[in-house]
């Protein structure tokens, strides 16, 4: 379970395992820049960049989940994405959150 919230309704955090993250640095290809440039002439959604962004976010998310599993977590709370330009055409995308162990909050 992964949430951007700081708690999971119906569950209670029994142990916090610390920050987990997934990090990817991506560049745009020459072909991608060419196609993106053509799309920008006509306006609207530039699908080549949208696809690249979605793939990058999915990759960083999976890396974060893998990191949490390695620590023994069964949930991640406070998940966030962050992106930074490293240099022109090169971006770092980070997905992070707090790995936790949760139990059913209704159990006695």
C-alpha positions as CSV (number, residue, x, y, z in Angstrom):
1,X,0.0,0.0,0.0
2,X,1.3,3.4,-0.9
3,X,-0.3,6.7,0.0
4,X,0.5,10.4,-0.1
5,X,-1.3,10.7,3.2
6,X,0.5,10.4,6.5
7,X,-1.8,7.6,7.6
8,X,-3.8,4.7,6.2
9,X,-7.5,4.7,7.3
10,X,-8.2,1.4,9.1
11,X,-4.6,0.7,9.8
12,X,-2.1,1.7,12.4
13,X,1.6,2.2,12.0
14,X,3.4,-0.2,14.3
15,X,6.9,0.6,13.1
16,X,8.6,3.2,10.9
17,X,11.5,2.0,8.9
18,X,12.7,5.3,7.5
19,X,12.8,7.1,4.2
20,X,12.8,5.1,1.0
21,X,13.4,6.4,-2.5
22,X,13.6,5.7,-6.2
23,X,15.8,7.9,-8.3
24,X,16.2,8.2,-12.1
25,X,18.1,10.6,-14.2
26,X,16.8,10.9,-17.8
27,X,17.7,12.7,-20.9
28,X,15.6,13.5,-23.9
29,X,16.8,11.8,-27.1
30,X,17.5,13.8,-30.3
31,X,14.6,12.0,-32.0
32,X,12.4,12.9,-29.0
33,X,13.4,16.5,-29.1
34,X,12.7,16.7,-32.8
35,X,9.3,15.1,-32.5
36,X,8.5,17.2,-29.4
37,X,9.6,20.3,-31.3
38,X,7.2,19.5,-34.2
39,X,4.3,18.9,-31.8
40,X,5.0,22.2,-30.0
41,X,4.4,24.0,-33.4
42,X,0.8,22.8,-33.4
43,X,0.1,23.1,-29.7
44,X,-1.7,20.7,-27.4
45,X,-0.4,17.7,-25.5
46,X,3.2,16.8,-26.5
47,X,2.7,13.1,-26.2
48,X,6.3,12.1,-26.7
49,X,7.2,14.1,-23.5
50,X,4.1,13.0,-21.6
51,X,5.1,9.3,-22.3
52,X,8.7,9.9,-21.2
53,X,7.5,11.6,-17.9
54,X,5.0,8.8,-17.2
55,X,7.6,6.1,-17.8
56,X,10.1,7.9,-15.6
57,X,7.7,8.4,-12.7
58,X,6.6,4.7,-13.0
59,X,10.3,3.6,-12.9
60,X,11.1,5.7,-9.8
61,X,7.9,4.5,-8.1
62,X,8.9,0.9,-8.6
63,X,12.4,1.6,-7.3
64,X,11.0,3.1,-4.2
65,X,8.6,0.2,-3.6
66,X,11.6,-2.2,-4.1
67,X,13.6,-0.3,-1.5
68,X,10.7,-0.5,1.0
69,X,10.3,-4.2,0.4
70,X,14.0,-4.7,1.1
71,X,13.5,-3.1,4.5
72,X,10.5,-5.3,5.2
73,X,7.8,-2.7,4.9
74,X,4.3,-3.5,4.0
75,X,3.3,0.1,3.3
76,X,4.7,3.6,2.3
77,X,3.2,6.8,3.7
78,X,3.8,10.4,2.7
79,X,4.8,9.5,-0.9
80,X,6.0,12.4,-3.0
81,X,7.6,13.1,-6.4
82,X,10.3,15.7,-7.0
83,X,12.1,16.7,-10.2
84,X,15.1,18.8,-10.8
85,X,17.0,19.8,-13.9
86,X,20.5,18.6,-13.6
87,X,21.5,20.4,-16.9
88,X,19.7,21.3,-20.1
89,X,17.9,18.2,-21.4
90,X,18.8,16.1,-18.3
91,X,16.4,15.8,-15.4
92,X,16.5,13.9,-12.1
93,X,13.2,12.4,-10.9
94,X,12.9,11.3,-7.3
95,X,10.0,9.4,-5.7
96,X,10.2,9.1,-1.9
97,X,8.2,8.3,1.2
98,X,8.3,6.7,4.6
99,X,8.5,2.9,4.8
100,X,6.3,1.5,7.5
101,X,4.9,-1.6,8.9
102,X,1.1,-1.4,9.4
103,X,-1.4,-3.6,11.1
104,X,-5.2,-3.8,10.9
105,X,-6.4,-0.9,13.1
106,X,-9.6,-2.7,14.0
107,X,-7.8,-5.7,15.6
108,X,-7.7,-5.8,19.3
